[in-house]
Amino acid sequence: MSDLKPRVRFAPSPTGPLHMGGVRTALYNYLFAKKHGGTFILRIEDTDQARYVEEAEEYIVSALKWCGIMPSEGPGIGGKHGPYRQSERKEMYAKYADQLIDSGNAYYAWDTSEELTTKRKSSEKGDWRYGIGTREEMNNSLNMTEEEMNAKFATDAPYVIRFKTPENETITFTDEIRDEVSFQSNLLDDKVIFKSDGMPTYHLANIVDDHLMEITHVIRGEEWLPSAPLHVLLYRAFGWDAPKFAHLPLILKPTGNGKLSKRDGAKFGFPVFPLEWYDKTESETYAGYKEDGYLPEAFINMLLMLGWNPGTEQEIFPHEEMIHAFSLDRVVKSGARFDPEKAKWFNENWLRAMDNETLCSLLKPLAEDLPQDISDDQLAGIVHLLKERVSFIHEFLDAEYLFNSPVSFDEKTVKKKWKEQSADLMTQLAADFGEITDFNAVTAKETFSAFMEAKEVGFGQIGPALRLLLSGLGGGPDLFEIMAFLGKEECLQRMKNNLESIATLKATL
């Protein structure tokens, strides 16, 4: 790193929801800027008006806010390099396109979409490109006299401006992740940089904005690597210093080949978006990590490790530790395979590391939607019981037995846990529990232990049966902690009411 403080940007297009790969790109930019005392910028690249989705920008901002990846400059925030929506910068791009025309680095092209389609179809290998080997035969200013070109302008026929790729060059640059990268110019297209609707394409707007916003490092996804040689050439054509480039690895689907897509999430039942998204064109709702119960800290921790390695065994990174540890030289070059089970693991670890008071505050809004009222003391008890057994906040409230006595019992569990003498032993044990004056987990366990000793039975002979009566389950949290949560009267009532039901079911098995 030089002494110059870095300025980085996250520049999504508002054409739909923000994919988790986009969030990871934002995260890496944010961490890089924070670590080096730099600036993280949000820029909305909405030059593709045909694909613009009205709600997408609000979604992007909301997603970054939920993740805690907040920019220092951007739409709604401000900054000296604004505006930060490319559609609001529209008027400034034309002069840069004209500058490339004047310097001989770009040219006008009047080819129609039909003509271009015909050319592509006529190619035997299907690899036709508008570039060095074909531009001399196309309908563009390279093949016209000044008079012919002026006549074209006079007809108001739509045209685009294309970049003129230099011939027979090896374009080389150093990528911060991939080291030296080279491309042959003869294999490149003459990309459109200015469209007939008066808007720049991504390539021109991206370069101009990065230059004017003084971006020092372009940290973006691997899918933009094929565009990098054009961007290097554009910087050279303008006579500007190029920023440093870093192209992040793809996030791959859990199995098979290819990058992770929303279809993979829908197929295998996991989110690929940070927040829930309703697609109007498909009339379909896609799950979000937030709505599925993931903590934002766990989500970004998972993304951090999806393509980056600290060089140690550490996997859980609080916010400040992330910033301190992150470096581009630890980003891997190959694709990072997404594992939905690992994502759950991160959430479990973050949830269990939270203090009970915070968990109760997160749980309370969910509890308010339940049909029964739950007190603050009950919430605290639920958290205490289940903290080490759940992966998501909402699962605290899935333990129905903590609120209501079981009304049905699984046949396999009853067959395995309910013994011949269970009914008699449970009746006697209930009587002993009824004698406890100060009922809590300790006194319940002491009474239970004394009963085992007196009856000369082991825990396996009566413990599972007692749990079955109280919860209807064959396993769960500490049995005596459950009893303390339910209270003496509820425990005795369940033991009495459910004993007959279980015994009757057992008799039929």
Helices and strands as residue ranges (DSSP letters): E 7-10, H 20-35, E 39-42, G 49-51, H 56-67, G 86-89, H 90-102, E 106-109, H 113-122, G 135-137, G 141-143, H 146-154, E 160-163, E 170-175, E 179-184, G 185-187, E 192-194, H 202-212, E 217-221, G 222-227, H 228-238, E 244-248, E 251-252, H 262-268, E 277-279, E 284-286, H 296-304, H 319-325, G 328-330, E 336-337, H 340-353, H 356-367, H 376-386, G 393-398, G 400-402, H 411-417, H 422-434, H 441-455, H 459-471, H 479-486, H 488-508
